[in-house]
Amino acid sequence: MTPEQDERAFRALTRKISDARGVLCEAYKEKCLRRRIAVRMRARGVHTFEDYARLLDGDAAEYDLLLDALTINVTKFFRNAETWRALAPYLAELWERRRGEVRVWSAGCASGEEPYTIAVALAETARRLDQEGRLGRARVDATDVDRTSLERTRAAAFPESAFSETPPDLVRRYFTAEAPRRPGPALQRLVRVLKHDLTSEPPPAPPYDLIVCRNVVIYFDRPMQERLFLAFAEALAPGGILLLGKVETLFGAVRERLVLEEPRERIYRRPA
Ligand SMILES: C[S@@+](CC[C@H](N)C(=O)[O-])C[C@H]1O[C@@H](n2cnc3c(N)ncnc32)[C@H](O)[C@@H]1O
């Protein structure tokens, strides 16, 4: 097969997946996409994109397995603990300004560790300010495109390994003693789980005081990243905060709209 034929077959396959499942394959980096599709092809013992496309025609379950492979969902509580320490004063400021009614979006929440990290951070903010009674006013929208991730977020039962970066006193304060550990009811009430595709849908319920989107945009190509950054800037309330992943950087027109507050921790703010 010539490189042109291979390219054509690859394009036909990704178009087919996009049409069938509504996930915009073109939005993902091609290298990433190819690597993930290759994993599924190897698992099914097929060698060409055409054969894999035919296999998809006769096997709806393979679409699910492919989408699971495409949406890499590695995560943990307090991932990059120093980032969450840096975020604490911003959360306190948002809390005071909104009197506890802080609206947060965890975009690409994977199995729920990130939205529940935010819920713990909000509960800690309330506790430090002696305003625990207001915790019920806050809300964390946890969204992902991946069905299995959403089921896990809803189940909210986490293995011990998910807590390797979490300060032990926070584990004791907010989670059940036995693994799988579950967050207490006050935290569970804060988190609302929604299916949402970042490549094709507008933000679910703006305005947000804090948008956390970490280790998600790295899988998208630059035009999609730029579109998303603009959508985040639009969805933030004045004075609101955007938190990206440790290796993600804002670029393009949106740099005029958001101010870089903490370069190392990727904390940005929409000016009030
Ligand atoms: C590596 S995980 C990041 C999890 C978490 N934010 C963190 O930093 O620990 C990437 C997540 O992005 C989600 N994702 C990938 N494509 C997406 C899309 N088009 N819309 C919404 N979420 C998507 C995946 O399903 C996966 O759960």
The ligand as an ORCA input file, in Angstrom:
! r2SCAN-3c Opt
* xyz 0 1
  C      -5.925     12.185     30.806
  S      -7.609     12.396     31.248
  C      -7.521     13.820     32.290
  C      -8.335     13.673     33.549
  C      -8.231     14.820     34.534
  N      -8.676     16.056     33.953
  C      -6.846     14.951     35.080
  O      -6.097     15.850     34.703
  O      -6.452     14.123     35.923
  C      -8.352     13.002     29.746
  C      -9.865     12.976     29.762
  O     -10.355     13.758     28.660
  C     -11.519     13.137     28.175
  N     -11.781     13.566     26.810
  C     -11.130     13.225     25.667
  N     -11.751     13.752     24.589
  C     -12.815     14.461     25.073
  C     -13.833     15.225     24.452
  N     -13.879     15.349     23.125
  N     -14.766     15.807     25.249
  C     -14.729     15.660     26.600
  N     -13.790     14.941     27.240
  C     -12.845     14.340     26.484
  C     -11.178     11.659     28.268
  O     -12.335     10.855     28.204
  C     -10.448     11.579     29.592
  O     -11.318     11.268     30.641
*
